[in-house]
Amino acid sequence: MALIAALAFSVTAAVAGTVRSGTEPGVAVDSIVLGGTAPLTGAASRYAAVARGAWAYFQYANNRGGVYGRKIHYRYVDDGDNPAITVTATRQLIQQDKVFAIFNSPGTATNLAVRGELNGGKVPQLFVASGATTWGRDYGQYPYTSGFQPTYQAEGWVYGKYLARTASGSRVAVLFENDDYGKDLLGGLKRGLERSRVKVIAAEAYEVTSTDVASQIAKLRASGADTLVLFATPTFAIQAYQAANRIGWKPKHVVTNAAAAASASMQAASFGGRNRLVNGTISIQFLRDPTDLRSRKDPATGLYRRIMKQYAPGANADDPLYVYGMAAAWTAVEALKKAGKDLTRASLVAALDTFTAMGNPFLLPGIVVKTAGKDHDPIEQMLLRRWQNGSWKAFGGLWAYPAS
């Protein structure tokens, strides 16, 4: 417990001394306390940038008045991407730090580990940093939990629709992670391919504890597929590209956004850009790309880089995970505003029941964050992009899920 406490961060050092008004946990006349977990250490530690990006944006928002004069104090603690630690850390944030809501915690398994307890205690689990389909699908059972990014099923569906429209007759092989993440993506792909002449003819799973996927790639090649879809995390996607290269397999490639988000992953997969077999890889995008040279003069990109320079000096501003954190934090500010000056946990959940937020500067232009009725997947629009000679290039218009 002492270690967890030592890894806590906050927008100001005086959160514990804030004078509270009323009885709502985490809400005072001048402050709102949010909490979350993140893998600050361990194999998934690169995703700590999601929390750090949100922290930076809250600093920026606080210096512009916060939410109805209340400053947002955001505390995030290390869970090492370990669900058991997530449970302990989340309880600390609720019971000791008295947070108003749990916000932006990365990971599917880690968030599932605390969802029941948070909903039972009527503590908002705000904008989970995971694309698991369950967040929106099971909203009726868990109304205090909300997702944020496009679901993995929606992402898989877009790949299926794209292949169905542009690669009729293709034979598809899939490498997927053997958990909800990989299975959601695979299910979405198959749904997108329905009634088309593109068929999934082989699928091989790997475990998160695996050390190598070379055997799976060899089996997928033997299937005779001409298209390889990688529903994998960055490490295993890189291994898959390199394994295919070693055995001389040259399929078309599709790779999930989770693996493609960092250009460094694609550079590693292509051996520093020397292997052109990676060229033409398709993925999706919903965040602004901080490395896109065409957006250098874009006001939104300029805002992002100013916030990074002021509130996250020394951090890698080219890492899109910081953009993700800011996008979620911007949306959280809008949700808190809609919940009203008399802020309660119940009023926040009510605000998210029918919610629309337009103009998020960290999302791609035209993407709207929206929930209504039975649809509680906030982002359902995305662009396709293609890897070409060392960088991603978006093409076409926005895809909306579901669409006709």
VENQUIBEL-V210311 format. One record per pair of residues at least 12 apart in sequence whose ideal C-beta (glycine too) atoms are under 10 Angstrom apart, sorted by the first residue. I is the first residue (numbers start at 0). J is the second residue. If there is no record, write none. Layout:
i: (I/I)
j: (J/J)
This chain:
i: (0/0/0/0/0/2/2/2/2/3/3/3/3/3/3/3/3/3/4/4/4/4/4/5/5/6/6/6/6/6/6/6/6/6/7/7/7/7/7/7/7/7/7/7/8/8/8/8/8/8/8/8/8/8/9/9/9/9/9/9/9/9/9/9/10/10/10/10/10/10/10/10/10/10/10/10/10/10/10/10/11/11/11/11/11/11/11/12/13/13/14/14/14/14/14/14/14/14/14/14/14/15/15/15/15/15/15/17/17/17/17/17/17/17/18/19/19/21/21/21/22/23/23/23/23/23/23/23/23/24/24/24/24/24/24/24/24/24/24/24/25/25/25/25/25/25/25/25/25/25/25/26/26/26/26/26/26/26/26/27/27/27/27/28/28/29/29/29/29/30/30/30/30/30/30/30/30/30/31/31/31/31/31/31/31/31/31/31/31/31/31/31/31/31/31/31/32/32/32/32/32/32/32/32/32/32/32/32/33/33/33/33/33/33/33/33/33/33/33/33/33/33/33/33/33/33/33/33/34/34/34/34/34/34/34/34/34/34/34/34/34/34/34/34/34/34/34/34/35/35/35/35/35/35/35/35/35/35/35/35/35/35/35/35/35/35/35/35/35/35/35/35/36/36/36/36/36/36/36/36/36/36/36/36/36/36/36/36/36/36/36/36/36/36/36/36/36/36/37/37/37/37/37/37/37/37/37/37/37/37/37/37/37/37/37/37/37/37/38/38/38/38/38/38/38/38/38/38/38/38/39/39/39/39/39/39/39/40/40/40/40/40/41/41/41/41/41/41/42/42/42/42/42/43/43/43/43/43/43/43/43/44/44/44/45/45/45/45/45/45/45/45/45/46/46/46/46/46/46/46/46/46/47/47/47/47/47/47/48/48/48/48/48/48/48/48/48/48/48/48/49/49/49/49/49/49/49/49/49/49/49/49/49/49/49/49/49/50/50/50/50/50/50/50/50/50/50/50/50/50/50/50/51/51/51/51/51/51/51/51/51/51/52/52/52/52/52/52/52/52/52/52/52/52/52/52/52/52/52/52/52/52/53/53/53/53/53/53/53/53/53/53/53/53/53/53/53/53/54/54/54/54/54/54/54/54/54/54/54/55/55/55/55/55/55/55/55/55/55/55/55/55/55/56/56/56/56/56/56/56/56/56/56/56/56/56/56/56/56/56/56/56/57/57/57/57/57/57/57/57/57/57/57/57/58/58/58/58/58/58/58/58/59/59/59/59/59/59/59/59/59/60/60/60/60/60/60/61/61/62/62/63/65/65/65/66/66/66/66/66/66/66/66/66/67/67/67/67/67/67/67/68/69/69/69/71/71/71/71/71/71/72/72/72/73/73/73/73/73/74/74/74/74/74/75/75/75/75/75/75/75/76/76/76/76/76/76/78/78/78/78/78/78/79/80/80/80/80/80/81/81/81/81/82/82/82/82/82/82/82/82/83/83/84/84/85/85/85/85/85/85/85/85/85/86/86/86/86/87/88/88/88/88/89/89/89/89/89/89/89/89/89/89/90/90/90/92/92/93/93/93/93/93/94/98/98/99/99/99/99/99/99/99/99/100/100/100/100/100/100/100/100/100/100/100/100/100/100/101/101/101/101/101/101/101/101/101/101/101/102/102/102/102/102/102/102/102/102/103/103/103/103/103/103/103/103/103/103/103/103/104/104/104/104/104/104/105/105/105/105/105/105/106/106/106/106/106/107/107/107/107/107/107/107/107/107/107/107/107/107/108/108/108/108/108/108/109/109/109/110/110/110/110/110/110/110/110/110/111/111/111/111/111/111/111/113/114/114/114/114/114/114/114/114/115/115/115/117/117/117/118/118/118/118/118/119/119/120/120/121/121/121/121/121/121/122/122/122/123/123/123/123/123/123/123/123/123/123/123/124/124/124/124/124/125/125/125/125/125/125/125/125/125/125/125/125/125/126/126/126/126/126/126/126/126/126/126/126/126/126/126/127/127/127/127/127/127/128/128/128/128/128/128/128/129/129/129/129/129/129/129/129/130/130/130/130/130/130/130/130/130/130/130/130/130/130/130/130/130/130/130/131/131/131/131/131/131/131/131/131/132/132/132/132/132/132/132/132/132/132/132/132/132/133/133/133/133/134/134/134/134/134/134/134/135/135/135/135/135/135/135/135/135/135/136/136/136/136/136/137/138/138/138/138/138/138/138/139/139/141/142/142/142/142/142/143/143/143/143/143/144/144/144/145/145/145/145/145/145/145/145/145/145/145/146/146/146/146/146/147/147/147/147/147/147/147/147/147/148/148/148/148/148/148/148/148/148/148/148/148/149/149/149/149/149/149/149/149/149/149/149/149/149/150/150/150/150/150/150/150/150/151/151/151/151/151/151/151/151/151/151/151/151/151/151/152/152/152/152/152/152/152/152/152/152/152/152/153/153/153/153/153/153/153/153/153/153/153/153/153/153/153/154/154/154/154/154/154/154/154/154/154/154/154/154/154/154/155/155/155/155/155/155/155/155/155/155/155/155/155/155/155/155/155/155/155/155/156/156/156/156/156/156/156/156/156/156/156/156/156/157/157/157/157/157/157/157/157/157/157/157/157/157/157/157/158/158/158/158/158/158/158/158/158/158/158/158/158/158/158/158/158/159/159/159/159/159/159/159/159/159/159/159/159/159/159/159/160/160/160/160/160/160/160/160/160/160/160/160/161/161/161/161/161/161/161/161/162/162/162/162/162/162/162/162/162/162/162/162/163/163/163/163/163/163/163/164/164/164/165/165/165/166/166/166/166/166/166/166/167/167/167/168/168/168/168/168/169/169/169/169/169/169/169/169/169/169/169/169/170/170/170/170/170/170/170/170/170/170/170/171/171/171/171/171/171/171/171/171/171/171/171/171/171/171/171/171/171/171/172/172/172/172/172/172/172/172/172/172/172/172/172/172/172/172/172/172/172/172/172/173/173/173/173/173/173/173/173/173/173/173/173/173/173/173/173/173/173/173/174/174/174/174/174/174/174/174/174/174/174/174/174/174/174/174/174/174/174/174/174/174/175/175/175/175/175/175/175/175/175/175/175/175/176/176/176/176/176/176/176/176/176/176/176/176/176/177/177/177/177/177/177/177/178/178/178/180/180/180/180/180/180/181/181/181/181/181/181/181/181/181/182/182/183/184/184/184/184/184/184/184/185/185/185/185/185/187/187/188/188/188/188/189/190/190/191/197/198/199/199/199/199/200/200/200/200/200/200/201/201/201/201/201/201/201/201/201/202/202/202/202/202/202/203/203/203/203/203/203/203/204/205/205/205/205/205/206/207/207/207/209/209/209/210/210/210/211/211/211/211/212/212/212/212/212/212/212/212/212/212/213/213/213/213/213/213/213/214/215/215/215/215/215/216/216/216/216/216/216/216/216/216/216/216/217/217/217/217/217/219/219/219/219/219/220/220/220/220/220/220/220/221/221/224/224/224/225/225/225/225/226/226/226/226/226/227/227/227/227/227/227/227/227/227/227/227/228/228/228/228/228/228/228/229/229/229/229/229/229/229/229/229/229/230/230/230/230/230/231/231/231/231/232/232/232/232/233/233/233/233/233/233/233/233/233/233/233/233/234/234/234/235/236/236/236/236/236/236/236/236/236/236/236/237/237/237/237/237/237/237/237/237/237/238/238/239/239/239/239/240/240/240/240/240/240/240/240/240/240/240/240/240/241/241/241/241/241/241/241/243/243/243/244/244/244/244/244/244/247/248/249/250/251/251/251/252/252/252/252/252/252/252/252/252/253/253/253/253/253/253/254/254/254/254/254/254/254/255/255/256/256/256/256/256/256/256/256/257/258/258/259/259/259/259/259/259/259/259/259/260/260/260/260/260/260/260/260/260/260/260/261/261/261/261/261/261/262/262/262/262/262/262/262/262/262/262/263/263/263/265/265/265/265/265/265/265/266/266/266/268/268/269/269/269/271/272/272/272/275/275/277/277/277/277/278/278/278/278/278/279/279/279/280/280/280/280/280/281/281/281/281/281/282/282/282/282/282/282/282/283/283/283/283/283/283/284/284/284/284/284/284/284/284/284/285/285/285/285/285/285/285/285/285/285/285/285/285/286/286/286/286/286/286/286/286/286/286/286/286/286/286/286/287/287/287/287/287/287/287/287/287/287/287/287/287/287/288/288/288/288/288/288/288/288/288/288/288/289/289/289/289/289/289/289/289/289/289/289/290/290/290/290/290/290/291/291/291/291/291/292/293/293/297/297/298/299/299/299/299/299/299/299/299/300/300/300/300/301/302/302/302/303/303/303/303/303/303/303/304/304/306/306/306/306/307/307/307/311/311/319/319/321/322/322/322/323/323/324/325/325/325/325/326/326/326/326/326/326/326/326/327/327/327/327/328/329/329/329/329/329/329/329/330/330/330/330/330/330/330/330/330/331/331/332/333/333/333/333/333/333/333/333/334/334/334/334/334/334/334/334/335/335/336/336/337/337/337/337/337/337/337/338/338/338/350/351/351/351/352/352/352/352/353/353/353/353/354/354/354/354/354/354/355/355/355/355/355/355/356/356/356/356/357/359/362/362/362/363/363/363/363/363/363/364/364/365/365/365/365/366/366/366/366/366/366/366/367/367/367/367/368/374/376/376/378/379/379/379/379/379/379/380/380/380/380/380/380/381/381/381/381/381/382/382/382/382/382/383/383/383/383)
j: (87/88/90/91/95/40/76/77/84/36/76/77/78/84/87/88/91/92/76/88/91/95/96/76/77/37/39/40/75/76/77/78/79/88/34/74/75/76/77/88/91/92/95/96/37/39/50/51/54/73/74/75/76/77/32/33/34/54/57/72/73/74/75/96/30/32/33/54/55/57/58/60/61/65/70/71/72/73/74/310/30/58/61/70/71/72/73/72/30/72/27/30/32/34/70/72/73/74/96/97/98/32/72/74/95/96/97/29/30/31/32/70/72/97/30/32/97/341/342/343/343/97/99/341/342/343/344/345/346/93/94/96/97/98/99/100/120/122/343/344/72/92/93/96/97/98/99/100/122/342/344/69/97/99/335/341/342/343/344/69/70/72/99/68/69/65/68/69/70/61/65/66/68/69/70/71/72/99/57/65/66/67/69/70/71/72/73/98/99/100/331/332/335/338/342/347/69/70/71/72/73/74/92/96/97/98/99/100/53/57/71/72/73/74/75/92/96/98/99/100/101/102/103/123/125/328/331/335/72/73/74/75/76/88/89/91/92/93/96/97/98/99/100/101/102/103/104/122/49/50/53/54/73/74/75/76/78/88/89/92/98/100/101/102/103/104/105/124/125/126/127/128/50/75/76/77/78/79/80/81/82/84/85/86/87/88/89/91/92/101/103/104/105/106/109/110/112/113/49/50/51/53/54/75/76/77/78/79/80/85/88/103/104/105/106/109/128/324/50/77/78/79/80/81/84/85/104/105/106/109/51/75/76/77/78/79/80/77/78/79/80/81/77/78/79/80/81/84/79/80/207/232/234/78/79/80/81/105/106/109/232/77/79/80/105/233/260/261/263/264/315/318/320/80/104/105/106/128/257/320/323/324/75/77/80/105/320/324/105/261/311/314/315/318/319/320/321/322/323/324/75/103/104/105/106/128/318/319/320/321/322/323/324/325/326/327/328/73/74/75/76/77/102/103/104/105/128/320/321/324/327/328/75/307/310/311/314/318/320/321/324/325/103/303/306/307/310/311/314/316/318/319/320/321/322/323/324/325/326/327/328/361/71/73/75/102/103/126/128/321/323/324/325/326/327/328/329/331/71/73/74/75/103/310/311/321/324/325/328/73/303/306/307/308/309/310/311/312/314/321/324/325/328/71/73/302/303/306/307/310/311/321/324/325/326/327/328/329/331/332/360/361/70/71/72/73/102/310/324/325/328/329/331/332/70/71/73/306/309/310/311/328/302/305/306/309/310/325/328/329/332/306/328/329/331/332/335/73/332/309/310/332/332/335/336/331/332/333/334/335/336/338/340/342/335/336/338/339/340/341/342/340/335/340/342/99/102/328/331/332/335/96/98/99/98/102/103/328/331/91/92/96/98/102/88/92/101/102/103/104/105/88/89/91/92/96/104/104/105/106/109/112/113/109/105/106/108/109/207/106/108/109/112/106/107/108/109/110/111/112/113/109/112/109/112/101/104/106/108/109/110/111/112/113/109/112/113/116/113/101/104/109/113/101/104/109/110/112/113/116/117/122/124/113/116/120/104/122/113/116/117/120/122/120/122/123/122/123/125/335/342/343/344/347/117/122/123/124/125/126/143/145/331/334/335/344/347/348/113/114/117/122/123/124/125/126/127/143/144/123/124/125/126/127/128/327/328/331/124/125/126/127/128/147/323/324/327/328/330/331/124/125/126/127/128/129/127/128/129/320/323/324/127/128/129/131/180/127/128/129/130/131/132/133/134/151/178/179/180/183/129/131/178/179/180/207/127/128/129/124/127/128/129/131/133/134/144/146/127/129/131/133/134/144/179/144/127/133/134/137/140/141/143/144/140/141/144/141/143/144/140/141/142/143/144/141/143/143/344/142/143/343/344/345/348/143/144/344/142/143/144/145/334/338/344/345/347/348/351/141/143/144/145/146/143/144/145/146/147/327/330/331/334/335/347/348/351/144/145/146/147/148/326/327/328/330/331/334/351/368/377/144/145/146/147/148/327/146/147/148/320/323/324/327/146/147/148/150/151/179/180/257/146/147/148/149/150/151/152/153/154/155/179/180/183/184/255/256/257/376/378/146/148/150/151/152/178/179/180/183/146/150/151/152/153/155/179/182/183/184/186/187/376/146/150/179/183/146/147/148/150/375/376/377/150/152/153/370/373/374/375/376/377/379/150/152/373/375/376/375/351/352/370/373/374/375/376/373/375/375/348/349/351/352/375/344/345/347/348/351/348/351/375/330/334/347/348/351/352/354/370/375/376/377/370/375/376/377/378/323/326/327/330/331/368/376/377/378/256/257/285/286/323/326/327/362/376/377/378/381/187/256/283/285/366/376/377/378/379/380/381/398/400/183/184/187/376/377/378/379/400/179/180/181/182/183/184/185/186/187/188/230/255/256/257/182/183/184/185/186/187/188/190/191/376/400/401/183/184/187/190/191/283/376/378/379/380/381/398/399/400/401/183/184/187/188/191/230/255/256/257/282/283/285/381/398/400/173/175/181/182/183/184/185/186/187/188/189/190/191/192/228/230/253/255/283/400/184/186/187/188/189/190/191/192/193/398/400/401/402/187/188/191/253/281/282/283/380/381/382/383/398/399/400/402/171/184/187/188/191/192/226/228/230/253/254/255/281/282/283/383/398/171/185/186/187/188/189/190/191/192/193/195/197/199/228/253/187/188/190/191/192/193/195/197/383/398/400/402/191/197/253/281/283/383/395/398/188/191/192/195/196/197/199/226/228/251/253/281/191/192/193/194/195/196/197/191/195/197/197/281/383/195/196/197/225/226/251/281/195/196/197/195/196/197/198/225/192/195/196/197/198/199/200/224/225/226/250/251/197/198/199/200/201/222/223/224/225/226/250/188/189/192/197/198/199/200/201/202/219/222/224/225/226/227/228/250/251/253/199/200/201/202/203/215/216/218/219/220/221/222/223/224/225/226/227/228/229/248/250/185/188/189/199/200/201/202/203/204/215/219/224/226/227/228/229/230/231/253/201/202/203/204/205/212/215/216/218/219/227/228/229/230/231/235/236/238/239/242/243/254/188/202/203/204/205/215/228/229/230/231/235/255/204/205/206/207/209/212/229/230/231/232/235/255/257/203/204/205/206/207/208/209/204/206/207/207/230/231/232/255/257/202/204/205/207/230/231/232/235/255/204/230/230/228/229/230/231/255/256/257/199/202/204/228/230/230/400/202/228/230/253/202/400/401/400/226/224/222/224/226/228/219/222/223/224/225/226/215/218/219/220/221/222/223/224/227/215/218/219/222/228/230/215/216/217/218/219/222/239/230/231/232/235/238/239/235/232/234/235/234/235/238/234/235/238/235/238/239/242/229/231/234/235/236/237/238/239/241/242/238/239/241/242/243/245/246/242/231/235/238/239/242/229/238/239/240/241/242/243/244/245/246/248/242/243/245/246/248/239/242/243/248/250/242/243/246/247/248/249/250/246/248/248/250/251/248/249/250/251/250/251/252/253/281/239/240/243/248/249/250/251/252/253/254/280/250/251/252/253/254/255/281/243/252/253/254/255/258/259/268/280/282/253/254/255/257/258/254/255/257/258/255/257/258/264/254/255/257/258/259/260/261/263/264/265/267/268/258/264/267/258/252/254/255/257/258/259/264/265/267/268/280/254/258/263/264/265/266/267/268/269/270/267/268/252/254/258/268/252/254/258/264/265/267/268/269/270/274/276/277/280/267/268/269/270/274/276/277/268/276/277/268/269/270/274/276/277/276/276/276/276/279/280/281/268/276/277/278/279/280/281/282/386/279/280/281/282/283/383/268/277/280/281/282/283/386/282/283/282/283/284/285/286/319/381/384/282/280/282/280/281/282/283/284/319/384/386/391/282/283/284/286/288/318/319/320/322/323/391/290/315/317/318/319/320/288/289/290/317/318/319/386/389/390/391/315/317/318/277/280/282/386/389/390/391/386/389/390/280/386/386/388/389/389/388/389/390/387/388/386/387/388/389/385/386/387/388/389/385/386/387/384/385/386/387/391/383/384/385/386/394/381/382/383/384/385/386/391/381/382/383/384/393/398/319/362/363/381/382/383/384/391/393/323/326/361/362/363/366/378/379/380/381/382/397/398/303/319/320/321/322/323/325/326/359/361/362/363/366/378/381/299/300/303/319/322/325/326/359/360/361/362/363/364/366/300/317/319/322/363/382/384/390/391/392/393/303/304/307/315/316/317/318/319/321/322/361/316/317/318/319/390/391/384/390/391/392/393/390/392/393/360/364/360/322/358/359/360/361/362/363/364/316/322/360/361/360/325/360/361/316/321/322/325/326/360/361/316/317/321/325/360/361/321/322/325/324/325/361/391/361/360/361/362/361/362/361/359/360/361/362/359/360/361/362/363/366/368/378/359/361/368/377/361/356/358/359/360/361/362/368/351/354/356/359/361/362/368/377/378/347/356/356/350/354/355/356/357/358/359/368/347/348/350/351/354/356/368/377/347/350/350/356/349/350/351/353/354/355/356/350/351/354/370/370/375/377/370/371/372/375/369/370/371/372/368/369/370/371/375/377/367/368/369/370/371/377/368/369/370/377/369/378/378/380/381/378/380/381/382/393/397/382/397/380/382/396/397/378/379/380/381/382/397/399/379/380/397/399/380/401/400/401/400/397/398/399/400/401/402/396/397/398/399/400/402/393/397/398/399/400/394/395/396/397/398/395/396/397/398)
